Amino acid sequence: MSALRRRAAGVLLVVDGAGAAMTLAMLLSVIATHQPTAIVMVIVRAVAGAIELVGGMLLLQAREPGVTVARTGAVAAAVAGTLGIGLRLAPSSLDPSMRMPVVVGYWLFAVVVVGLTRQGPRDPQ
């Protein structure tokens, strides 16, 4: 994988992971007022964001497990977005008409990260 693709995927993951952390920080003050399912979904998204953040940093540092962690984080975030936003299992102030486009965006993000981190025919694993 080229250094440019690795860095691009790393930056995308760090930004999305940091966004998940900021969302969690905003929800912490009111989390006790939500249903248990919503609380679990917030935790799942926070874990996915942490995996994204770690994967992005590993890619930026060109460390060995970076590709696997990055892909896992991107797909985990897409799954968490689908469950939380698409199926309305997590608290969100998002307009209902924008839910599906956001879910599609999460999956496009995951596809882009997986594409950027794919190994070429000459790239070592």
VENUR-V158920 format. One record per backbone hydrogen bond with DSSP energy under -1.0 kcal/mol. CO is the residue of the C=O (numbers start at 1). NH is the residue of the N-H. E is the energy in kcal/mol with one decimal. If there is no record, write none. Layout:
co=<CO,CO>
nh=<NH,NH>
e=<E,E>
//
This chain:
co=<2,3,4,5,6,7,8,9,10,11,12,13,14,15,16,17,18,19,20,21,22,23,24,27,30,31,35,36,37,38,39,40,41,42,43,44,45,46,47,48,49,50,51,52,53,54,55,56,57,58,59,63,65,66,67,68,69,70,71,72,73,74,75,76,77,78,79,80,81,81,82,83,84,95,98,99,100,101,102,103,104,105,106,107,108,109,110,111,112,113>
nh=<6,7,8,9,10,11,12,13,14,15,16,17,18,19,20,21,22,23,24,25,26,27,28,30,33,34,39,40,41,42,43,44,45,46,47,48,49,50,51,52,53,54,55,56,57,58,59,60,61,63,62,66,69,70,71,72,73,74,75,76,77,78,79,80,81,82,83,84,85,86,87,89,90,98,102,103,104,105,106,107,108,109,110,111,112,113,114,115,116,117>
e=<-2.3,-2.5,-2.5,-2.5,-2.2,-2.7,-2.3,-2.4,-2.4,-2.5,-2.3,-2.8,-2.4,-2.1,-2.2,-1.8,-2.2,-2.3,-2.4,-2.3,-2.0,-1.8,-1.6,-1.1,-1.5,-1.6,-2.0,-2.5,-2.2,-2.2,-2.2,-2.7,-2.5,-2.1,-2.5,-2.5,-2.5,-2.2,-2.4,-2.4,-2.6,-2.5,-2.9,-2.9,-2.2,-2.6,-2.3,-2.5,-1.8,-2.7,-1.3,-1.5,-2.5,-2.7,-2.5,-2.3,-2.5,-2.4,-2.4,-2.5,-2.3,-1.8,-2.5,-2.7,-2.5,-2.3,-2.5,-3.1,-2.2,-1.7,-1.4,-1.3,-1.9,-2.3,-1.8,-2.2,-2.8,-2.1,-2.2,-2.0,-2.5,-2.5,-2.2,-2.4,-2.6,-2.5,-2.6,-2.6,-2.8,-1.8>
//
